[in-house]
């Protein structure tokens, strides 16, 4: 019985050594996955923000161009009248 207990103890130590490596690796991977998940969340927020900004800018561009053309024509008309 004592012989079997020693044998079982040695096997348990070997298993413990093997499992400790797996546990350490698991801990590291869990940490990396958590960090990647946080980064994904930040990236999604950034993407949604820039997508919204892009949509707002796309809506604003035609009116900005129109204002610039009106200013240009007013200015050019002013200079035409001024010098003729």
Secondary structure, 3 states (H helix, E strand, C coil): CHHHHHHHHHHHHHHHHHHHHHHHHHHHHHHHHHHHHHHHHHHHHHHHHHHHHHHHHHHHHHHHHHHHHHHHHHHHHHHHHHHC
